[in-house]
């Protein structure tokens, strides 16, 4: 058992050496004579001395801690995805001897203030940001302050997608919806896509997978629906589609939309309609809806790989192209 | 902008005082002459000196940080409840100047090892534990080590429920199911309860609310079903009930069970069957199922109230009876 009430001075007195010698044994043992080193080490072990973590951090200027923002809880079926990532990051970080500090912020400016406090105070060595947007002020700030960071999410539309100094991990949405569409095509060629209104880079990426899979199968990609991210709007759009057109399947940009499609299919007595969601949430699982699984475990592992670059700790570094990005291939879960 | 490269020595040199004087200005300003204090403060402001957080913590032996274990992500409809609590705790802690450090552990013994590391290292001032069970080893360890802690969950079945040294916050499950049952009785007197197998103190508490509301209404509490926490088992039990007996409503111990009941009602063409869940999860919201909302915001605020006891920081203290527990009254969300 380590005893935090024992000081370095106590150890020095017990071993009959100076405080500086104890410090040398702890930090630069090579410069201490072997017999002195043994005597000090025995005193440390006997007395249960633990260098205080704050002292160790002050000395090394390293906290072995990663900061990550927790969004205010917004509810919704798909809100669980970021939480799964935080769980996985915490687990993987622990295995690599790192800690995770979470902080709340209601917008990007507040998040920057929280990051500034933590970075200035030496509380974190690096941060993870999520939900990146074009012209993201956080990225400017982190780059300017030379704070090591990884983004879960690509710098959509920015010129620096291939800039190796910007480290990011993301899930390959188009690959996910390609797999979803290929599966749905088993039911028939009339596969609709239910996506979000224009302006979502993530949504465009997911739609692209549907278009590519339809083209590969020689099926026309013409049934394209749009709904806000709510169950009721998705339900209404799919109900309208079912009453107007012949449809074999609906591939959706999210599980929220897929649950809406499912409700419309049940109400319209269309148990044969294939529906595929995205995120593999508990709601999709409960209702037996197939869905694309983002594999947050791999996203978390990729985040830490980028931050640590194969080393034992987080370093500021300039990665080479090809080492700066991890694109996780999602997996279709068929139900 | 604070500059972490500026040292206390730099400030001392610029102000023409000793290092100790700068330290006194920061920590015990009352003992420094006013004109010296002003000169030092001007140098601090001009140079953007920030006392390193690790140094401040080493000095105060306080981390202003709370630790909380994150369960491995288990999936499931109701898994979101603890995440909502962590979100709310992070938000409320930030408002009170505290930080939240999360750690993974696969069982109570590992959680104790993680807590020991953090406590020994001065990384946390207090911890929050969740998912308490009878004979919980974590509670013994925390009590023995005199680590301030609050438990989200009562010490079910233990003798120390009323021991004011054991701080806990919990949600009053029986009050929630009483409200759910009173609402369901509007549909008719035959209100069933769908709960978990015996041995769950939380489940017994929720069942008690149903029994009490039925007794208050003079309705016989005889339709008592049991299912494991899965949608499919709940669906099968409710389907059996609907084919065998006349039922007006089903009050459920969780939203997972309520989703199963909902699926059985849809399949059995019983849109009139009232169903009430517990936890107000996104799945219940998506399917339009009424549910009891645990109000994690109030649980988080209660946790911090107990840890801080009205003061500006976390202190080890012996609370008086009546100050050691917070029982949050949940709210029925009718859909």
Interface residues (C-beta under 8 A of the other chain):
Chain A: X2 X4 X50 X52 X53 X54 X55 X56 X57 X58 X63 X65 X70 X71 X72 X73 X75 X76 X77 X79 X80 X83 X84 X86 X87 X88 X90 X91 X94 X99 X100 X101 X102 X103 X104 X105 X114 X116 X119 X120 X121 X122 X123 X231 X256 X259 X263 X266 X281 X282 X283 X285 X286 X287 X296
Chain B: X2 X4 X50 X52 X53 X54 X55 X56 X57 X58 X63 X65 X70 X71 X72 X73 X75 X76 X77 X79 X80 X83 X84 X86 X87 X88 X90 X91 X94 X99 X100 X101 X102 X103 X104 X105 X114 X120 X121 X122 X123 X231 X256 X259 X263 X266 X281 X282 X283 X285 X286 X287 X296
